[in-house]
Amino acid sequence: MENADPTRETIDDLSGATLLVFGAVWCGHCQAAQATITAGLATFPHVRHINIEDGKGRRLGRSFQVKLWPTLIFMRDGIERTRLVREIHASELKSALALISDL
C-alpha cells in the first residue's frame, strides 16, 4: 500500500489497476470501512492501493469531486471505472476490484 499525496497528473498517468481511497484518519466511516477494504485488497494483491488524506484545501479530492468519506475510486490505466462512497460492502468492493483487475 502506498501512502502518498500524488498529483492528478500522476494519477492520470498510472497504468494498470489502481484503487484510490479518499478519507481522513479521524473519520468514523473511514475507520469502519478499513477492515472491509483490507480484506478485499488481500484477494487482489496486484491492485495498486493509494490512501489519500482528504480535507479542506486538498485539491486532489476536489478534482475527483469527492464529497463524502470514504470515497473509493477504482481506476484502470488512469481512467475511473467506478466508485463506492460512504458505506463499503464487501460484495460491492469485490465486484469493483474485479472490474479493474487483470484476473
MDTraj code that builds the backbone (N, CA, C; nanometers):
import mdtraj as md
import numpy as np

residues = "MET GLU ASN ALA ASP PRO THR ARG GLU THR ILE ASP ASP LEU SER GLY ALA THR LEU LEU VAL PHE GLY ALA VAL TRP CYS GLY HIS CYS GLN ALA ALA GLN ALA THR ILE THR ALA GLY LEU ALA THR PHE PRO HIS VAL ARG HIS ILE ASN ILE GLU ASP GLY LYS GLY ARG ARG LEU GLY ARG SER PHE GLN VAL LYS LEU TRP PRO THR LEU ILE PHE MET ARG ASP GLY ILE GLU ARG THR ARG LEU VAL ARG GLU ILE HIS ALA SER GLU LEU LYS SER ALA LEU ALA LEU ILE SER ASP LEU".split()
xyz = np.array([
    [0.0846, -0.1179, 0.0000],
    [0.0000, 0.0000, 0.0000],
    [0.0888, 0.1237, 0.0000],
    [0.0500, 0.2203, -0.0790],
    [0.1244, 0.3451, -0.0849],
    [0.0512, 0.4502, -0.0027],
    [0.1239, 0.5271, 0.0736],
    [0.0666, 0.6405, 0.1448],
    [0.1322, 0.7650, 0.0886],
    [0.0643, 0.8308, -0.0028],
    [0.1226, 0.9448, -0.0711],
    [0.0132, 1.0450, -0.1044],
    [0.0564, 1.1626, -0.1464],
    [-0.0361, 1.2637, -0.1922],
    [0.0047, 1.3010, -0.3341],
    [-0.0239, 1.2124, -0.4306],
    [0.0189, 1.2362, -0.5675],
    [-0.0612, 1.3494, -0.6327],
    [-0.0125, 1.3958, -0.7455],
    [-0.0849, 1.4970, -0.8224],
    [-0.1884, 1.4279, -0.9107],
    [-0.2819, 1.5055, -0.9602],
    [-0.3822, 1.4491, -1.0513],
    [-0.3137, 1.3979, -1.1781],
    [-0.2139, 1.4690, -1.2243],
    [-0.1415, 1.4258, -1.3439],
    [-0.0756, 1.2898, -1.3215],
    [-0.0167, 1.2705, -1.2043],
    [0.0455, 1.1429, -1.1718],
    [-0.0578, 1.0308, -1.1715],
    [-0.1731, 1.0560, -1.1121],
    [-0.2815, 0.9571, -1.1072],
    [-0.3283, 0.9235, -1.2482],
    [-0.3507, 1.0249, -1.3292],
    [-0.3999, 1.0036, -1.4655],
    [-0.3009, 0.9245, -1.5510],
    [-0.1727, 0.9294, -1.5171],
    [-0.0686, 0.8604, -1.5938],
    [-0.0415, 0.7180, -1.5457],
    [-0.1074, 0.6738, -1.4391],
    [-0.0830, 0.5394, -1.3863],
    [-0.1358, 0.4333, -1.4821],
    [-0.0594, 0.3256, -1.4968],
    [-0.1062, 0.2142, -1.5777],
    [-0.1517, 0.1021, -1.4849],
    [-0.2395, 0.0189, -1.5363],
    [-0.2891, -0.0936, -1.4588],
    [-0.4019, -0.0556, -1.3638],
    [-0.4260, -0.1448, -1.2694],
    [-0.5371, -0.1308, -1.1747],
    [-0.4933, -0.0509, -1.0524],
    [-0.5732, 0.0497, -1.0180],
    [-0.5428, 0.1357, -0.9031],
    [-0.6696, 0.1629, -0.8246],
    [-0.6599, 0.1531, -0.6934],
    [-0.7682, 0.1921, -0.6037],
    [-0.7235, 0.3143, -0.5256],
    [-0.7969, 0.4245, -0.5414],
    [-0.7737, 0.5448, -0.4622],
    [-0.8739, 0.5448, -0.3486],
    [-0.8268, 0.5665, -0.2268],
    [-0.9147, 0.5733, -0.1103],
    [-0.8999, 0.7123, -0.0497],
    [-1.0045, 0.7937, -0.0650],
    [-1.0063, 0.9280, -0.0083],
    [-1.0755, 0.9233, 0.1270],
    [-1.0136, 0.9850, 0.2276],
    [-1.0731, 0.9881, 0.3600],
    [-0.9881, 1.0704, 0.4545],
    [-1.0145, 1.0527, 0.5818],
    [-0.9404, 1.1215, 0.6871],
    [-0.9213, 1.0229, 0.8029],
    [-0.8072, 1.0316, 0.8695],
    [-0.7768, 0.9363, 0.9763],
    [-0.8767, 0.9430, 1.0916],
    [-0.9364, 1.0600, 1.1143],
    [-1.0301, 1.0762, 1.2252],
    [-1.1749, 1.0423, 1.1869],
    [-1.1995, 1.0117, 1.0603],
    [-1.3348, 0.9848, 1.0088],
    [-1.3844, 0.8474, 1.0541],
    [-1.4931, 0.8449, 1.1261],
    [-1.5510, 0.7192, 1.1742],
    [-1.5941, 0.6257, 1.0625],
    [-1.6509, 0.6806, 0.9552],
    [-1.6917, 0.5980, 0.8406],
    [-1.5694, 0.5337, 0.7757],
    [-1.4598, 0.6086, 0.7670],
    [-1.3349, 0.5575, 0.7092],
    [-1.2790, 0.4453, 0.7952],
    [-1.2794, 0.4650, 0.9251],
    [-1.2293, 0.3637, 1.0181],
    [-1.3139, 0.2368, 1.0088],
    [-1.4456, 0.2525, 0.9993],
    [-1.5358, 0.1373, 0.9913],
    [-1.5147, 0.0577, 0.8624],
    [-1.4782, 0.1250, 0.7545],
    [-1.4599, 0.0590, 0.6248],
    [-1.3245, -0.0075, 0.6105],
    [-1.2294, 0.0257, 0.6953],
    [-1.0914, -0.0192, 0.6772],
    [-1.0764, -0.1708, 0.6721],
    [-1.1428, -0.2435, 0.7599],
    [-1.1293, -0.3897, 0.7613],
    [-1.1826, -0.4508, 0.6320],
    [-1.2927, -0.3988, 0.5815],
    [-1.3513, -0.4487, 0.4564],
    [-1.2571, -0.4208, 0.3394],
    [-1.1999, -0.3017, 0.3362],
    [-1.1069, -0.2648, 0.2291],
    [-0.9828, -0.3537, 0.2335],
    [-0.9268, -0.3718, 0.3511],
    [-0.8071, -0.4545, 0.3669],
    [-0.8337, -0.5981, 0.3223],
    [-0.9471, -0.6537, 0.3629],
    [-0.9820, -0.7907, 0.3246],
    [-1.0028, -0.8020, 0.1734],
    [-1.0682, -0.7045, 0.1142],
    [-1.0906, -0.7061, -0.0298],
    [-0.9615, -0.6987, -0.1077],
    [-0.8716, -0.6130, -0.0648],
    [-0.7432, -0.5988, -0.1336],
    [-0.6567, -0.7236, -0.1205],
    [-0.6744, -0.7996, -0.0140],
    [-0.5981, -0.9229, 0.0032],
    [-0.6282, -1.0224, -0.1093],
    [-0.7477, -1.0152, -0.1643],
    [-0.7887, -1.1023, -0.2745],
    [-0.7341, -1.0537, -0.4084],
    [-0.6974, -0.9267, -0.4149],
    [-0.6461, -0.8655, -0.5377],
    [-0.5122, -0.7959, -0.5080],
    [-0.4088, -0.8735, -0.4748],
    [-0.2822, -0.8133, -0.4315],
    [-0.2104, -0.7318, -0.5390],
    [-0.2433, -0.7509, -0.6641],
    [-0.1782, -0.6779, -0.7727],
    [-0.2399, -0.5389, -0.7964],
    [-0.3497, -0.5082, -0.7286],
    [-0.4127, -0.3770, -0.7443],
    [-0.3358, -0.2748, -0.6602],
    [-0.2895, -0.1690, -0.7245],
    [-0.2196, -0.0594, -0.6546],
    [-0.3214, 0.0097, -0.5641],
    [-0.2818, 0.0359, -0.4400],
    [-0.3718, 0.0963, -0.3401],
    [-0.3075, 0.2236, -0.2879],
    [-0.3759, 0.3350, -0.3051],
    [-0.3227, 0.4630, -0.2591],
    [-0.4231, 0.5277, -0.1648],
    [-0.3832, 0.5463, -0.0390],
    [-0.4649, 0.6209, 0.0572],
    [-0.4352, 0.7691, 0.0394],
    [-0.5402, 0.8496, 0.0328],
    [-0.5227, 0.9931, 0.0149],
    [-0.5972, 1.0658, 0.1264],
    [-0.5208, 1.1336, 0.2099],
    [-0.5783, 1.2149, 0.3170],
    [-0.6484, 1.3339, 0.2513],
    [-0.7778, 1.3443, 0.2734],
    [-0.8571, 1.4483, 0.2083],
    [-0.9027, 1.5491, 0.3123],
    [-0.9458, 1.6632, 0.2667],
    [-0.9960, 1.7660, 0.3562],
    [-0.9893, 1.9024, 0.2913],
    [-1.0210, 2.0030, 0.3701],
    [-1.0226, 2.1402, 0.3217],
    [-0.8868, 2.1784, 0.2617],
    [-0.8923, 2.2368, 0.1433],
    [-0.7706, 2.2807, 0.0766],
    [-0.6961, 2.1717, 0.0011],
    [-0.7485, 2.0508, 0.0013],
    [-0.6838, 1.9399, -0.0697],
    [-0.7420, 1.9321, -0.2109],
    [-0.6625, 1.9669, -0.3073],
    [-0.7106, 1.9797, -0.4450],
    [-0.7390, 1.8464, -0.5136],
    [-0.6647, 1.7416, -0.4789],
    [-0.6834, 1.6140, -0.5478],
    [-0.8255, 1.5617, -0.5274],
    [-0.8735, 1.5674, -0.4048],
    [-1.0104, 1.5236, -0.3777],
    [-1.1132, 1.6056, -0.4539],
    [-1.0903, 1.7357, -0.4619],
    [-1.1834, 1.8210, -0.5362],
    [-1.1818, 1.7876, -0.6848],
    [-1.0627, 1.7524, -0.7387],
    [-1.0535, 1.7210, -0.8816],
    [-1.1326, 1.5948, -0.9161],
    [-1.1543, 1.5080, -0.8156],
    [-1.2354, 1.3879, -0.8343],
    [-1.3784, 1.4071, -0.7824],
    [-1.4126, 1.5279, -0.7439],
    [-1.5455, 1.5619, -0.6917],
    [-1.5839, 1.4765, -0.5705],
    [-1.4866, 1.4529, -0.4828],
    [-1.5112, 1.3786, -0.3591],
    [-1.5874, 1.4696, -0.2632],
    [-1.7002, 1.4196, -0.2117],
    [-1.7824, 1.4981, -0.1197],
    [-1.8034, 1.4275, 0.0145],
    [-1.7984, 1.2947, 0.0146],
    [-1.8168, 1.2158, 0.1369],
    [-1.7006, 1.1189, 0.1514],
    [-1.6733, 1.0792, 0.2750],
    [-1.5670, 0.9829, 0.3032],
    [-1.6254, 0.8565, 0.3622],
    [-1.5647, 0.7448, 0.3402],
    [-1.4606, 0.7274, 0.2411],
    [-1.5196, 0.7243, 0.1005],
    [-1.4415, 0.7687, 0.0048],
    [-1.4737, 0.7536, -0.1369],
    [-1.3636, 0.6683, -0.1978],
    [-1.4042, 0.5562, -0.2555],
    [-1.3112, 0.4651, -0.3205],
    [-1.3290, 0.4799, -0.4710],
    [-1.2212, 0.5131, -0.5396],
    [-1.2257, 0.5306, -0.6841],
    [-1.1411, 0.4203, -0.7472],
    [-1.2047, 0.3426, -0.8320],
    [-1.1427, 0.2278, -0.8966],
    [-1.1035, 0.2687, -1.0381],
    [-0.9731, 0.2642, -1.0650],
    [-0.9220, 0.3135, -1.1924],
    [-0.8474, 0.2040, -1.2677],
    [-0.8524, 0.2146, -1.3973],
    [-0.7767, 0.1257, -1.4855],
    [-0.7060, 0.2138, -1.5872],
    [-0.5742, 0.2096, -1.5881],
    [-0.4935, 0.2901, -1.6804],
    [-0.5290, 0.4385, -1.6733],
    [-0.5448, 0.4900, -1.5511],
    [-0.5700, 0.6319, -1.5292],
    [-0.7111, 0.6790, -1.5554],
    [-0.8026, 0.5855, -1.5815],
    [-0.9416, 0.6209, -1.6104],
    [-1.0317, 0.5617, -1.5021],
    [-1.1175, 0.6453, -1.4457],
    [-1.2111, 0.5972, -1.3440],
    [-1.3127, 0.5033, -1.4074],
    [-1.3269, 0.3856, -1.3448],
    [-1.4238, 0.2863, -1.3935],
    [-1.5505, 0.2846, -1.3093],
    [-1.5319, 0.3022, -1.1773],
    [-1.6466, 0.3069, -1.0865],
    [-1.5986, 0.3634, -0.9543],
    [-1.6937, 0.3884, -0.8632],
    [-1.6583, 0.4350, -0.7291],
    [-1.7606, 0.3847, -0.6288],
    [-1.7152, 0.3758, -0.5050],
    [-1.8015, 0.3432, -0.3915],
    [-1.7867, 0.4568, -0.2911],
    [-1.8994, 0.4962, -0.2315],
    [-1.8981, 0.6097, -0.1402],
    [-1.9678, 0.5722, -0.0094],
    [-1.9033, 0.6084, 0.1014],
    [-1.9517, 0.6012, 0.2389],
    [-1.9629, 0.4582, 0.2892],
    [-2.0718, 0.3891, 0.2676],
    [-2.0863, 0.2531, 0.3189],
    [-2.0252, 0.1563, 0.2189],
    [-1.9223, 0.0867, 0.2633],
    [-1.8493, -0.0038, 0.1760],
    [-1.8881, -0.1473, 0.2114],
    [-1.9560, -0.2139, 0.1184],
    [-1.9980, -0.3524, 0.1388],
    [-1.9013, -0.4453, 0.0671],
    [-1.8683, -0.5559, 0.1299],
    [-1.7675, -0.6480, 0.0773],
    [-1.8001, -0.6947, -0.0643],
    [-1.9252, -0.7272, -0.0923],
    [-1.9619, -0.7777, -0.2256],
    [-1.9435, -0.6699, -0.3329],
    [-1.9801, -0.5467, -0.3015],
    [-1.9630, -0.4367, -0.3974],
    [-1.8147, -0.4070, -0.4191],
    [-1.7377, -0.4131, -0.3123],
    [-1.5938, -0.3900, -0.3223],
    [-1.5293, -0.4959, -0.4113],
    [-1.5648, -0.6217, -0.3896],
    [-1.5086, -0.7304, -0.4695],
    [-1.5439, -0.7131, -0.6173],
    [-1.6681, -0.6772, -0.6464],
    [-1.7106, -0.6567, -0.7861],
    [-1.6339, -0.5423, -0.8506],
    [-1.6144, -0.4333, -0.7769],
    [-1.5423, -0.3173, -0.8315],
    [-1.3949, -0.3519, -0.8538],
    [-1.3342, -0.4250, -0.7612],
    [-1.1946, -0.4674, -0.7801],
    [-1.1809, -0.5607, -0.8997],
    [-1.2775, -0.6510, -0.9184],
    [-1.2751, -0.7409, -1.0332],
    [-1.2875, -0.6637, -1.1646],
    [-1.3627, -0.5550, -1.1628],
    [-1.3817, -0.4728, -1.2816],
    [-1.2503, -0.4141, -1.3333],
    [-1.1616, -0.3768, -1.2424],
    [-1.0343, -0.3135, -1.2836],
    [-0.9186, -0.4118, -1.2863],
    [-0.9426, -0.5326, -1.2414],
    [-0.8356, -0.6306, -1.2243],
    [-0.7926, -0.6940, -1.3556],
    [-0.6697, -0.7458, -1.3544],
    [-0.6163, -0.8209, -1.4675],
    [-0.6629, -0.9645, -1.4673],
    [-0.7189, -1.0093, -1.3572],
    [-0.7569, -1.1522, -1.3449],
    [-0.8845, -1.1826, -1.4179],
])
top = md.Topology()
chain = top.add_chain()
for i, resn in enumerate(residues, 1):
    res = top.add_residue(resn, chain, resSeq=i)
    for name in ("N", "CA", "C"):
        top.add_atom(name, md.element.get_by_symbol(name[0]), res)
traj = md.Trajectory(xyz[None], top)
